[in-house]
Amino acid sequence: MPKDQFKTRLEIAKKRLSKKNLRNKNDNPSSIGAAFKLSTELVAAVAVGTIIGFIFDKTFGTKPWFILIFFFVGVVAGITNVIRSAKNMQK
């Protein structure tokens, strides 16, 4: 086998291997990363809901009610996002 043909085949094999490794790395996120993503989504939704409730309470003078309502809305939204993300991770 000539030397040029060997180099060409070697380059093709390297490209295939690097493409395969890139595809595998993108398909399977680490478990710590996945757990961090899910927990961040839940905490962010609860925090945003609570902040919106706080702003509404300040504006309308209804101290605990909007904080409580939007806290629970944030919890429901966070759990929904976590379930949706977990289903997408399983695919």
ZIKAJO-V207233 format. One record per residue. PHI is phi in whole degrees, -180 to 180 (* if undefined). Layout:
BEGIN
PHI
PHI
END
This chain:
BEGIN
*
-67
-64
-66
-66
-63
-62
-64
-64
-65
-64
-62
-65
-63
-64
-62
-65
-68
-63
-65
-66
-63
-65
-67
-67
-76
-77
-118
-71
-67
-67
-67
-64
-66
-66
-65
-63
-65
-69
-65
-62
-67
-65
-64
-65
-66
-65
-64
-61
-68
-66
-62
-62
-63
-64
-64
-64
-63
-70
-98
71
-112
-38
-90
-71
-69
-62
-65
-62
-75
-62
-70
-63
-64
-63
-65
-64
-64
-65
-62
-64
-65
-63
-63
-67
-65
-66
-68
-70
-74
-72
END
